Amino acid sequence: MNSFDLIYEKITPKKVKLKQHKPVIISVPDINFTGDSLKFILERLKYLKNFKAIQLHVIFDLGKTNFSDKITFLLLDIIFYDLFKTTRWMLDLKINVELCLGAFNSGIKTTAFYRTLEKPGAEFDRNTFIKEFEKFVTTEDTYRRYVTREKFEQKSTILSAISTDISTVLSQIYDDENWINEVCNVIDELIDNTYSHTESDCLIDINVYNVSDCESKNYKLLNIAVLNFSEDRIFDRIKNNIKEEKYSHTDEVYQNVYKAYQNHQQFFNEIYNEDDFFNVTVFQNGVTTRNLCSGTSGTGLTELIRNIVGKTKDSYSYVLSGENILFFRNKYLEIKDKHFVGFNEEADYISCRPDISVIKRSRVYIPGTIFHLSLLRENYDG
């Protein structure tokens, strides 16, 4: 993917011993595959990339692995894709895939590494993997599409095709046309946001599966991931416009944004910093980088909060950009005065800082933006 190599910029390399005629083995020490696991791998790969023109044999030994969420195995998939595209290495992957198929890991079946290992002979072949990664995949409960920057040039055509395809998949699962339309509108907005703010490719990965709670109620879990990599974080342009006061002080929306920025500076610390503030500001209705006046072009991400996340029983949803993570927790998503969402108990963006539970740090700096929406809805038809 374009710009993925930027992920290594903030990684400190860890030296790996190279022995002649011996493979390099990268073994992740913990059964739970998390951001720390990705960092562990990237640290060693950054060192090994000094030898990318050499025909190394690199073995990733994951064994029995439990991925913490959908994003961790999608990032692993992208790491393999980048290595196959940019090095001469021979790669092997050892993973007990069947032990990864718990409820929250079922989406692993859409990854290129899973589909490659499922092929006859189960070799981790370069050409097969690249083909599988770039393949458009759709089934009765899955949608995955790798969209290049070149395809984005036909913006209206590609957005329409993606929306139609996703609607078709979801219509086979959910008997709620309005909600399906809202989901498609949100995905359109996320992809359009990628197109407008970056010079990058985009990976869209969606799957649905059944889960049950402790009371034996049945639910359908819709997992949506949109990933892109670029030099720009989602909030960088808004941050620049606010700090340089490019927006008009007579605009009512931006009057309040400027006021909020002044108020929040007293709250900035190691837990909640300036970048977190601008990450929150991205989701305020009317705030946009497409022009210097507030208006309807900045409503899409606010609609995501109002129409999708807020209508689920529960959610494990967030946006990750740079090292900044913002969680969409239902009880903090009230929109005040038609414009502002505070991500806090007070529902106050202007005067109060976000709740501590919605602000987190990523173990790996992500150049670009990742959206992960995990939406749980009761399965009324059983």
Residue pairs with C-beta under 8 A, 6 or more apart in sequence:
1 78
1 81
1 82
1 200
1 201
1 203
1 228
1 229
2 148
2 149
2 199
2 200
2 201
2 229
2 230
3 198
3 199
3 200
3 229
3 230
3 231
3 367
3 368
4 78
4 82
4 229
5 82
5 86
6 229
6 230
6 231
6 367
6 368
7 42
7 229
7 364
7 365
7 366
7 367
8 42
8 45
8 46
8 49
9 365
9 367
10 365
11 39
11 42
11 43
11 46
11 364
11 365
12 43
12 46
13 43
13 44
13 46
13 47
14 43
14 44
14 46
14 47
15 47
16 24
16 26
16 44
16 47
16 48
18 24
18 51
18 56
23 56
23 57
23 58
23 59
23 92
24 48
24 56
24 57
24 58
24 59
25 58
25 59
25 61
26 41
26 44
26 45
26 58
26 59
26 60
26 61
27 61
27 62
27 63
28 37
28 40
28 41
28 60
28 61
28 62
28 65
29 40
30 36
30 37
31 63
31 64
31 65
31 66
32 66
32 68
33 62
33 65
33 66
33 67
33 68
33 72
33 73
33 76
34 68
34 72
34 363
35 68
35 72
35 362
35 363
35 364
36 363
37 72
38 72
38 75
38 76
38 79
38 363
38 364
39 363
39 364
41 60
41 76
41 79
42 79
42 364
45 79
45 83
48 56
48 58
49 87
52 86
52 87
52 88
52 89
53 87
53 88
54 88
54 89
55 88
55 89
55 90
56 87
56 88
56 89
56 90
57 89
57 90
57 92
58 83
58 89
58 90
58 91
58 92
59 91
59 92
59 93
59 94
60 91
60 92
60 93
60 94
60 95
61 94
62 93
62 94
62 95
62 96
63 94
63 95
63 96
64 96
64 99
65 95
65 96
65 99
65 100
66 99
66 100
66 102
66 105
67 73
67 100
67 104
67 105
67 108
69 104
69 316
69 372
69 374
70 104
70 107
70 205
70 223
70 225
70 372
70 374
71 225
71 227
71 320
71 370
71 372
73 100
73 105
73 107
73 108
73 111
74 111
74 203
74 205
74 225
74 227
75 227
75 364
76 111
76 113
77 111
77 112
77 113
77 133
78 203
78 227
80 91
80 93
80 112
80 113
80 129
80 133
81 112
81 129
81 130
81 133
83 89
83 91
84 91
84 126
84 129
84 130
85 130
90 126
91 124
91 126
92 124
93 113
93 117
93 124
95 113
95 117
97 108
97 114
97 117
100 108
101 108
101 109
103 209
103 211
103 221
104 221
106 207
106 209
107 142
107 205
107 207
107 209
107 223
108 114
109 115
109 142
109 207
110 137
110 142
110 144
110 205
110 207
112 129
112 132
112 133
112 135
113 124
113 129
115 132
116 124
116 125
116 128
116 129
116 132
117 124
119 125
119 128
133 146
134 146
135 146
136 144
136 145
136 146
137 143
137 144
137 145
138 144
138 165
138 168
138 169
139 169
140 169
140 172
140 173
141 169
141 172
141 173
141 207
141 208
141 209
142 169
142 206
142 207
142 208
143 165
143 166
143 169
143 204
143 205
143 206
143 207
144 203
144 204
144 205
144 206
145 162
145 165
145 203
145 204
146 201
146 202
146 203
146 204
147 158
147 162
147 191
147 201
147 202
147 203
147 204
148 201
149 199
149 200
149 201
151 158
152 158
152 194
152 195
152 202
155 192
155 195
159 188
159 191
159 192
162 187
162 188
162 191
162 204
163 184
163 187
163 188
166 183
166 184
166 187
166 206
167 180
167 181
167 184
169 206
169 208
170 180
170 183
170 184
170 208
170 222
171 177
171 180
173 208
173 220
174 180
174 220
174 377
175 380
175 381
179 311
179 377
182 303
182 307
182 308
182 311
183 222
183 224
183 308
185 300
185 303
185 307
186 300
186 303
186 304
186 307
186 308
186 373
187 204
187 206
187 224
187 226
188 300
189 300
189 301
189 303
189 304
190 226
190 304
190 371
191 202
191 204
191 226
192 300
193 234
193 300
193 301
193 369
194 200
194 202
194 226
194 228
194 369
195 202
196 289
196 290
197 230
197 232
197 234
197 237
197 289
197 369
198 228
198 229
198 230
198 232
198 368
198 369
199 230
200 228
200 229
200 230
200 368
201 228
201 229
202 226
202 227
202 228
203 225
203 226
203 227
203 228
204 225
204 226
205 223
205 224
205 225
205 227
206 222
206 223
206 224
206 225
207 223
208 220
208 221
208 222
208 223
209 220
209 221
209 223
210 218
210 219
210 220
210 221
210 379
211 218
211 219
211 220
211 221
211 376
212 218
212 219
213 219
217 378
218 378
218 379
218 382
219 313
219 376
219 377
219 378
219 379
220 376
220 377
220 379
221 374
221 375
221 376
222 373
222 374
222 375
222 376
222 377
223 372
223 373
223 374
223 375
224 371
224 372
224 373
224 374
224 375
225 370
225 371
225 372
225 373
226 369
226 370
226 371
227 368
227 369
227 370
227 371
228 368
228 369
228 370
229 366
229 367
229 368
230 367
230 368
231 367
232 368
233 275
233 321
233 322
233 324
233 367
233 368
233 369
234 279
234 282
234 319
234 321
234 369
235 275
235 278
235 279
235 281
235 282
235 321
235 324
236 278
237 289
238 278
238 281
238 282
238 287
238 289
239 274
239 275
239 278
240 246
241 247
241 289
241 292
242 257
242 258
242 261
242 278
242 281
245 258
246 292
247 254
247 257
247 258
247 292
247 293
247 294
248 254
248 292
248 293
249 255
249 258
251 293
251 294
252 294
253 284
253 285
253 286
253 287
253 294
253 339
254 287
254 294
256 339
256 340
256 349
256 350
257 281
257 284
257 287
259 350
260 277
260 281
260 349
260 350
260 351
261 277
261 281
263 350
263 351
264 277
264 353
265 274
267 353
268 274
268 277
271 356
271 359
272 353
272 354
272 356
272 359
275 322
275 323
275 324
276 324
276 326
276 354
276 359
279 319
279 321
279 324
279 326
280 326
280 343
280 349
280 354
281 287
282 301
283 301
283 302
283 304
283 305
283 326
283 341
284 298
284 302
284 339
284 340
284 341
284 349
285 298
285 299
285 302
285 335
285 338
285 339
285 340
285 341
286 294
286 295
286 296
286 298
286 299
286 339
287 294
287 298
288 294
288 295
288 297
288 298
290 297
290 298
291 297
302 335
302 339
302 341
304 373
305 328
305 333
305 335
305 341
306 333
306 335
308 373
308 375
309 315
309 317
309 328
309 330
309 333
309 373
309 375
310 330
310 333
312 330
312 375
312 376
312 377
313 376
313 377
313 378
314 330
314 376
315 328
315 329
315 330
315 373
315 374
315 375
315 376
316 372
316 374
317 327
317 328
317 372
317 373
317 374
317 375
318 325
318 326
318 327
318 328
318 360
318 371
318 372
319 325
319 326
319 328
319 369
319 370
319 371
319 372
320 362
320 366
320 369
320 370
320 372
321 366
321 368
321 369
321 370
322 362
322 365
322 366
322 367
323 361
323 362
323 365
323 366
324 359
324 361
324 362
325 359
325 360
325 361
325 362
326 343
326 354
326 358
326 359
327 357
327 358
327 359
327 360
328 358
328 373
329 343
329 355
329 357
329 358
331 345
332 341
332 342
332 343
332 344
332 345
332 347
332 354
332 355
332 358
333 341
333 343
334 341
334 342
334 347
335 341
335 347
336 342
336 347
336 348
336 349
340 348
340 349
340 350
341 347
341 349
342 348
342 349
342 350
342 352
342 354
343 349
343 354
343 355
343 358
344 352
344 353
344 354
344 355
344 358
345 355
346 352
